[in-house]
Amino acid sequence: MSSKESCRSELRIAIRQLSDRCLYTASKWAAEQLVGIEQDPAKFTPSNTRFQRGSSSIRRKYRTHEIAATPIAGVSYVATPVMEEDELVDGDFYLLAKSYFDCREYKRAAHVLRDQTGRKSVFLRCYALYLAGEKRKEEEMIELEGPLGKSDSVNRELVSLERELSMLCKNGTIDPFGLYLYGLVLKQKGSENLARTVLVESVNSYPWNWNAWTELRSLCSTIDILNTVNLNSHWMKDFFLASAYQELRMHNESLSKYEYLLGTFGNSNYIQAQIAKAQYSLREFDQVEALFEELMRSDPYRVEDMDMYSNVLYAKESFSALSYLAHRVFMTDKYRPESCCIIGNYYSLKGQHEKSVMYFRRALKLNKNYLSAWTLMGHEFVEMKNTPAAVDAYRRAVDVDPCDYRAWYGLGQAYEMMGMPFYALHYFQKSVFLQPNDSRLWIAMAQCYETEQLRMLDEAIKCYKRAAACNDREAIALYQLAKLHAELGHPEEAASYYKKDLERMEDEEREGPNMVEALLYLARYYKLQDRFEEAEVYCTRLLDYSGPERETAKSLLRGMRSSQSSLPSMDVERFPP
């Protein structure tokens, strides 16, 4: 059997087993990867398969090599025995309990299985109790503090679940799904090291449960922790590492992993969306837009991840495309956090910030931990000059994810608006620590150092240098470096940066006051250095302008003529007035 056929066989069994245990998110993920496996051209033709994206732009761009039939995705892996199900033990009571579970009657489902001893029944009973506790916790949060407030509500089932699952684990009667639930409980109780160990055991025993991988990823907060995790070499490990690299902001490494997986899962919408996410983090907006456009063509009713597409359209000010996307998700499923954020972005781009905030609040009512909604709502409050509300929104965002550099950056901007540069500097430092390759963050921190309260110009210069080294697309760093060096009396450094900035503007065919300022400074600098030929070049260019710089250039040319009697006379009057 070929590696792709083996992979299909594993996924088909896993989908059924995950669905039987009501792990529907993991089952959906597995089904998407099953359909995403590249079909064998000898067996499948365009007439009998729905997915024919082998010649699409994503595959041309990212697939650089063919993967051999064995091992799958180019990586050898340890075959994992498929669990055997005991249908006799988990019989009619299990079917009744699962029906109750599917109707969200969790306590009722757990009660039906109270005397059942089959592994499926034990897992479903514990899982139902866990979700019942989560449901009650959410209700208490709304009752006590309102839909967007904080509260001290906890899942009251965690203690009893930990006791039971711990006993099953010690007795060796727990299955990989029970280990997943045990890890989930331990994580919520704050026992992260033990939770990580349990989840590793779960995924090594049963690697097809994407929910377990996701929980394990959230516990790998640093690359050092990730490197200590002892995982079996299974193709699911590649998916996990690609996702973990993305969470750790190792975007190039993540792209490389997903490119590798395309060798087998060439038609996977999931992989295409993850590649788009990585490109978004690298600010390659044109490529991200192309990827999402293709994703919409292949999966027109998709809502997941589309809020990121709306962010790109917002940044590019694509009114019509964002309007179309907002209408599309509204008609598909308007009560999804992603849909609300997309519509919020649409109203923000139209300048209707109150309506935008309303939709971000709606997203948070649907999911109080939806990070993008908190951050985007903070941006809207900044636009509305409501800095206290903006600070509150950004603080909620960092409570949800302390590694969200956008929220830290937003806090810095908010405190800068309030005239509190020391606070702003602290938050800007947090943001650049998390995202050291973003020039915008270094520029913001440099401008903070330049404020009247701080005037730490040497530190500002260091930040601008970092920004220039990080592909400063807004072209701010070079100009600011030139100005600061001129202000500090470093003419040689100032001239060097003005020259670099001038070359950049020429390459981009840009005009403006920055170009005039650079030409004027360089003309004066080279005149003082007695390098008259170079000074004359810049003065001559200034004569093409009609402002006071033209007269300044004429004056400089006359001065150079009078100081160089040995050179041929330069008839300044030949230039038209």
C-alpha positions in Angstrom: 0.0 0.0 0.0 1.4 3.5 -0.9 2.0 6.1 1.8 -0.9 8.2 0.6 -3.3 5.2 0.7 -2.0 4.3 4.1 -2.6 7.9 5.2 -6.2 7.8 3.8 -6.9 4.6 5.6 -5.7 5.9 8.9 -7.7 9.1 8.6 -10.9 7.3 7.6 -10.7 5.2 10.8 -9.7 8.2 12.9 -12.7 10.3 11.6 -15.2 7.6 12.7 -13.5 7.1 16.1 -13.3 10.9 16.8 -16.9 11.3 15.8 -18.0 8.4 18.1 -16.4 10.3 21.0 -18.1 13.6 20.0 -14.7 15.2 19.3 -16.3 16.9 16.3 -13.7 19.6 15.8 -10.9 17.0 15.5 -13.1 14.9 13.3 -13.7 17.8 10.9 -10.0 18.6 10.8 -9.2 15.0 10.0 -11.8 14.9 7.3 -10.5 18.1 5.7 -7.0 16.5 5.5 -8.4 13.3 4.1 -10.0 15.2 1.2 -6.8 17.3 1.0 -4.6 14.4 0.1 -3.4 14.8 -3.5 -5.2 12.3 -5.7 -3.4 9.8 -7.8 -3.6 11.0 -11.4 -3.7 7.5 -12.7 -6.9 6.8 -10.6 -8.6 10.1 -10.5 -9.5 12.5 -13.4 -11.3 15.8 -13.4 -14.5 14.0 -14.2 -14.6 12.0 -11.0 -13.0 14.2 -8.4 -14.1 17.5 -7.0 -10.7 18.8 -6.1 -8.4 19.6 -8.9 -6.1 22.3 -7.7 -2.8 20.7 -8.7 -1.9 23.5 -11.1 -3.1 26.3 -8.9 -0.9 29.2 -8.0 -0.3 28.0 -4.4 1.1 24.7 -5.7 3.2 26.4 -8.3 4.6 28.7 -5.7 5.2 26.4 -2.8 5.7 22.9 -4.1 9.3 22.8 -5.0 9.9 19.0 -5.0 8.0 15.8 -5.3 7.8 13.6 -2.3 8.5 9.9 -2.6 5.7 7.4 -2.1 7.4 6.3 1.1 7.8 7.8 3.6 4.8 10.1 3.6 5.4 13.8 3.4 9.1 13.0 3.2 9.4 11.9 6.8 9.7 8.4 8.1 7.3 7.6 10.9 6.4 5.0 13.4 3.3 3.1 12.5 0.7 3.5 15.3 -1.7 0.6 15.9 -5.3 1.6 15.4 -7.4 1.1 18.6 -9.9 -1.7 18.6 -13.4 -0.7 19.6 -15.5 -2.9 22.0 -19.0 -2.4 20.7 -20.4 -5.0 23.1 -19.3 -3.1 26.2 -20.3 0.3 24.8 -23.8 -0.6 23.6 -27.2 0.9 23.7 -26.6 3.1 26.7 -23.7 4.7 24.9 -25.9 5.4 21.9 -28.5 7.1 24.1 -25.9 9.1 26.0 -24.3 10.2 22.7 -27.8 11.4 21.5 -28.2 13.4 24.7 -24.6 14.8 24.2 -25.4 15.9 20.7 -28.4 17.8 22.0 -26.1 19.5 24.5 -27.7 17.8 27.5 -24.4 17.0 29.1 -25.5 16.1 32.6 -28.1 13.8 31.3 -25.6 12.1 29.0 -23.2 11.6 32.0 -26.0 10.2 34.1 -26.9 7.6 31.5 -23.3 6.3 31.5 -22.9 6.3 35.3 -22.6 2.5 35.6 -20.9 1.8 32.2 -17.3 0.6 32.2 -16.4 0.6 28.6 -13.6 2.9 27.6 -15.8 4.9 25.2 -18.5 5.2 27.8 -16.0 6.3 30.5 -14.5 9.0 28.2 -17.9 10.3 27.0 -19.2 10.5 30.6 -16.1 12.4 31.8 -16.1 14.6 28.7 -19.8 15.4 29.2 -19.2 16.4 32.8 -16.3 18.6 31.7 -18.4 20.4 29.1 -21.3 20.7 31.6 -18.9 22.4 34.0 -17.7 24.7 31.2 -21.2 25.6 30.2 -22.1 26.5 33.8 -18.9 28.5 34.2 -19.9 30.6 31.1 -23.4 31.1 32.5 -22.0 32.3 35.8 -19.6 34.8 34.1 -22.5 36.3 32.2 -24.7 36.4 35.3 -22.1 37.9 37.6 -20.1 40.4 35.4 -21.9 40.8 32.1 -21.0 39.3 28.7 -17.7 41.1 28.4 -16.6 41.2 32.1 -14.2 39.2 34.2 -15.2 36.9 36.9 -13.7 34.2 39.2 -16.0 31.5 37.9 -14.4 28.1 37.6 -15.3 24.7 36.2 -16.7 22.9 39.3 -16.2 19.5 37.7 -12.4 19.7 37.5 -11.6 18.4 41.0 -13.7 15.2 40.7 -12.5 14.7 37.1 -8.9 15.0 38.0 -9.3 12.5 40.8 -11.0 10.0 38.6 -8.7 10.4 35.6 -5.6 10.3 37.8 -6.8 7.0 39.2 -7.5 5.5 35.8 -4.0 6.7 34.7 -2.3 5.0 37.6 -4.3 1.8 37.0 -3.3 1.8 33.3 -6.9 1.6 32.3 -7.0 4.9 30.5 -7.1 5.2 26.7 -5.5 8.0 24.6 -8.8 10.0 24.6 -8.9 9.8 28.4 -5.3 11.0 28.5 -6.3 14.0 26.2 -9.1 14.9 28.6 -6.8 14.4 31.6 -4.3 16.8 30.0 -7.1 19.3 29.4 -8.1 19.2 33.0 -4.6 19.5 34.3 -3.9 22.5 32.0 -7.0 24.3 33.4 -5.9 23.7 36.9 -2.4 25.1 36.2 -0.4 21.9 36.2 1.3 22.7 32.9 4.3 20.4 33.2 2.2 17.3 34.0 -0.4 18.3 31.4 2.3 18.4 28.8 3.6 15.0 29.8 0.1 13.5 29.6 -0.7 15.1 26.3 2.5 13.8 24.8 1.6 10.3 25.9 -1.9 10.8 24.3 -0.6 11.9 20.9 2.1 9.3 20.8 -0.5 6.6 21.5 -3.2 8.1 19.1 -1.7 10.8 16.8 -4.9 11.6 14.9 -6.6 13.7 17.6 -5.9 17.3 16.5 -7.6 18.6 19.6 -4.8 17.0 21.7 -2.1 18.5 19.5 -3.7 21.9 19.8 -3.7 21.7 23.6 -0.1 20.5 23.6 0.9 23.4 21.3 -0.6 25.9 23.7 1.7 24.5 26.4 4.8 24.9 24.3 5.3 28.6 24.9 9.0 28.7 24.0 11.2 27.0 21.5 13.2 25.4 24.4 10.0 23.7 25.7 9.1 22.6 22.2 12.5 21.0 21.7 12.2 19.0 24.9 8.9 17.4 23.9 9.5 13.7 23.0 7.2 12.9 20.1 7.1 9.9 17.8 7.9 10.4 14.2 4.5 10.4 12.7 3.2 12.6 9.8 0.9 14.4 12.3 4.0 15.6 14.0 4.8 17.8 11.0 1.4 19.4 11.2 2.0 20.1 14.9 5.5 21.5 14.4 4.3 23.8 11.6 1.5 25.1 13.8 3.8 25.5 16.8 6.4 27.4 14.8 3.6 29.7 13.7 2.6 30.3 17.3 6.2 31.0 18.3 6.5 33.5 15.4 9.0 31.4 13.5 7.2 32.1 10.3 9.8 31.0 7.8 10.2 27.7 9.6 6.4 27.3 9.6 6.3 28.0 5.9 8.9 25.4 5.2 7.0 22.7 7.1 3.7 23.5 5.3 5.5 23.4 2.0 6.8 20.0 2.9 3.3 18.8 3.8 2.0 20.0 0.4 3.9 17.1 -1.1 1.1 14.8 0.2 -1.8 17.1 1.2 -1.6 19.2 -1.9 -5.4 19.9 -2.0 -5.7 20.9 1.7 -7.6 24.1 2.3 -6.2 24.1 5.9 -2.6 24.2 4.7 -3.4 27.0 2.2 -5.0 29.0 5.0 -2.0 28.4 7.3 0.4 29.5 4.6 -1.7 32.7 4.2 -1.4 33.3 7.9 2.4 33.0 7.9 2.6 35.3 4.9 0.3 37.8 6.7 2.7 37.8 9.7 5.5 38.5 7.2 3.4 41.4 5.8 3.3 39.9 2.3 -0.2 41.2 1.7 -0.3 40.7 -2.1 0.4 37.0 -1.7 -2.0 36.7 1.2 -4.8 38.3 -0.9 -4.1 35.9 -3.8 -4.1 32.9 -1.4 -7.4 33.8 0.2 -9.0 34.6 -3.2 -8.2 31.0 -4.3 -9.4 29.7 -1.0 -12.8 31.4 -1.5 -13.1 29.9 -4.9 -12.5 26.4 -3.7 -14.5 26.8 -0.4 -17.0 29.6 -1.0 -18.9 29.2 2.3 -15.8 29.2 4.5 -15.8 31.6 7.5 -12.9 30.3 9.4 -9.7 32.5 9.0 -11.5 35.0 6.7 -11.2 37.7 9.3 -7.5 37.8 8.5 -8.4 38.3 4.8 -10.6 41.2 5.9 -7.6 42.7 7.7 -5.6 42.6 4.5 -8.4 44.2 2.5 -8.6 46.8 5.2 -4.9 47.6 5.1 -5.1 47.9 1.3 -8.3 50.0 1.5 -10.1 47.6 -0.9 -13.6 48.9 -0.3 -15.4 46.8 -2.9 -13.7 43.5 -2.0 -14.2 44.0 1.7 -17.9 44.9 1.1 -18.3 41.7 -0.9 -16.6 39.6 1.8 -18.7 41.1 4.6 -21.9 40.5 2.6 -20.8 36.9 1.9 -20.1 35.9 5.5 -23.2 37.7 6.7 -25.3 35.5 4.4 -23.4 32.4 5.3 -23.3 32.7 9.2 -23.6 36.1 10.7 -23.4 34.8 14.3 -19.8 33.8 14.1 -17.0 35.8 15.8 -15.1 35.9 12.5 -18.2 37.2 10.6 -18.6 40.0 13.2 -15.0 41.0 12.9 -15.2 41.2 9.1 -18.3 43.4 9.3 -16.6 45.5 12.0 -13.6 46.0 9.7 -16.0 47.0 6.9 -17.6 49.7 9.0 -14.2 50.9 10.2 -13.0 51.4 6.7 -16.1 53.4 6.0 -15.3 55.6 9.0 -18.3 54.4 11.0 -16.4 53.6 14.2 -19.4 53.3 16.5 -21.0 50.6 14.3 -17.6 48.9 14.1 -17.3 48.7 17.9 -20.8 47.3 18.0 -19.9 44.4 15.8 -16.6 43.8 17.7 -18.7 43.6 21.0 -21.0 41.2 19.3 -18.0 39.0 18.4 -16.9 39.0 22.1 -20.4 38.1 23.2 -20.1 35.0 21.0 -16.5 34.3 22.2 -15.1 36.4 25.1 -11.6 35.1 24.3 -11.6 36.1 20.6 -8.3 37.9 20.5 -8.7 39.8 17.2 -12.0 41.4 18.4 -10.3 42.8 21.5 -7.4 44.2 19.6 -9.5 45.6 16.7 -11.9 47.2 19.2 -8.9 48.9 20.9 -7.9 50.3 17.5 -11.4 51.7 17.0 -11.4 53.4 20.4 -8.1 55.0 19.5 -9.7 56.3 16.3 -12.6 57.7 18.4 -10.0 59.3 20.8 -11.5 57.2 23.7 -8.1 56.2 25.1 -9.4 54.8 28.5 -11.6 52.4 26.6 -8.8 51.6 24.2 -6.5 50.8 27.1 -9.1 48.5 28.6 -9.6 46.6 25.3 -5.9 46.2 24.8 -5.5 44.9 28.4 -8.2 42.4 27.8 -6.3 41.3 24.7 -3.0 40.7 26.5 -5.0 38.8 29.2 -6.2 36.4 26.5 -2.8 36.1 24.9 0.3 37.7 26.6 2.2 37.1 23.4 0.0 39.3 21.2 2.5 42.1 20.2 -0.3 44.1 18.5 -2.1 44.6 21.8 1.2 45.7 23.6 1.9 48.0 20.7 -1.7 49.4 21.0 -1.1 50.0 24.7 2.0 51.9 23.9 0.2 54.1 21.4 -2.6 54.8 23.8 -0.3 55.9 26.6 1.7 58.0 24.1 -1.6 59.8 23.1 -2.2 60.5 26.8 1.2 62.1 27.1 2.8 59.3 29.3 5.9 58.3 27.3 7.5 56.3 30.1 4.5 54.0 30.2 4.3 54.0 26.4 8.0 53.0 26.2 7.5 50.0 28.5 4.7 48.7 26.2 6.7 49.3 23.0 9.6 47.4 24.5 7.2 44.5 25.2 6.0 44.6 21.6 9.5 44.6 20.0 10.6 41.7 22.2 7.7 39.7 20.9 8.1 40.8 17.2 11.7 42.0 16.7 11.5 42.0 12.9 8.7 44.6 12.6 10.1 48.0 11.6 6.9 49.8 12.7 7.4 48.8 16.3 11.0 50.0 16.4 10.0 53.3 14.8 7.2 53.8 17.4 9.7 53.2 20.2 12.3 55.6 18.6 9.6 58.3 18.3 8.9 57.7 22.0 12.5 58.3 22.9 12.4 61.5 20.9 9.6 63.1 22.9 10.3 66.2 25.0 10.0 64.3 28.3 12.6 61.7 27.3 14.9 63.2 24.7 17.0 60.1 24.6 18.3 60.6 21.1 21.1 58.1 21.1 18.5 55.4 22.0 16.2 56.7 19.3 19.0 56.3 16.8 19.6 52.7 17.8 15.9 52.0 17.3 15.8 53.6 13.9 18.8 51.6 12.9 17.0 48.4 13.8 14.0 49.6 11.9 16.1 50.2 8.8 17.5 46.7 9.1 14.0 45.3 9.3 12.8 46.4 5.8 11.2 49.7 6.7 8.5 49.9 4.0 7.2 53.2 5.2 10.7 54.7 4.5 10.8 56.6 7.8 13.9 55.2 9.5 16.6 56.5 7.1 15.2 60.0 7.0 14.9 60.2 10.8 18.4 58.9 11.2 19.7 61.6 8.9 17.8 64.3 10.8 18.9 63.1 14.2 22.6 62.9 13.3 22.4 66.4 11.8 20.8 67.6 15.1 23.5 66.0 17.2 26.3 67.5 15.1 27.4 64.3 13.2 27.6 65.7 9.6 29.3 62.7 8.1 26.7 60.2 9.4 23.9 62.6 8.5 25.2 62.9 4.9 25.5 59.1 4.6 21.9 58.6 5.7 20.6 61.4 3.5 22.3 59.9 0.6 20.9 56.5 1.3 17.4 58.0 1.6 17.8 59.9 -1.6 18.9 56.8 -3.5 15.8 55.0 -2.1 13.5 57.8 -3.2 15.1 57.7 -6.7 14.6 54.0 -6.9 11.0 54.3 -6.0 10.5 57.4 -8.2 9.2 59.4 -5.3 9.3 63.2 -5.0 8.5 65.5 -2.0 10.0 67.6 0.7 12.2 64.9 2.0 14.0 64.8 -1.3 14.5 68.6 -1.3 15.8 68.4 2.3 18.3 65.7 1.4 19.5 67.5 -1.7 20.0 70.7 0.2 21.9 69.1 3.1 24.2 67.1 0.7 24.9 70.3 -1.3 25.9 72.2 1.8 27.9 69.2 3.3 30.0 68.7 0.1 30.6 72.4 -0.2 32.0 72.5 3.3 34.1 69.5 2.5 35.5 71.4 -0.6 34.1 68.7 -2.8 32.6 71.2 -5.2 31.9 68.9 -8.1 29.6 66.7 -6.0 28.0 69.8 -4.4 27.3 71.3 -7.8 25.4 68.1 -8.8 23.0 68.5 -5.9 22.7 72.3 -6.4 21.9 71.7 -10.1 19.1 69.3 -9.1 17.7 71.9 -6.7 17.4 74.4 -9.5 14.5 72.3 -10.9 12.4 73.3 -7.9 10.5 76.6 -7.7 10.6 77.2 -3.9 13.2 79.0 -1.8 15.5 76.0 -2.2 16.1 77.2 -5.8 17.5 80.5 -4.5 19.6 78.7 -1.9 21.1 76.5 -4.6 22.0 79.6 -6.7 23.6 81.2 -3.6 25.7 78.1 -3.0 26.8 77.9 -6.6 27.9 81.6 -6.5 29.8 80.9 -3.3 31.6 78.0 -4.8 32.5 80.1 -7.9 34.0 82.8 -5.8 36.0 80.5 -3.6 37.5 78.7 -6.6 39.0 81.3 -8.8 41.1 78.6 -10.5 38.0 76.8 -11.8 36.1 77.9 -15.0 33.5 80.5 -14.1 30.1 79.0 -13.5 27.5 81.3 -15.1 24.6 80.9 -12.7 22.5 83.4 -14.7 22.3 80.9 -17.6 19.6 79.2 -15.5 16.1 80.7 -16.2 14.5 82.5 -13.4 
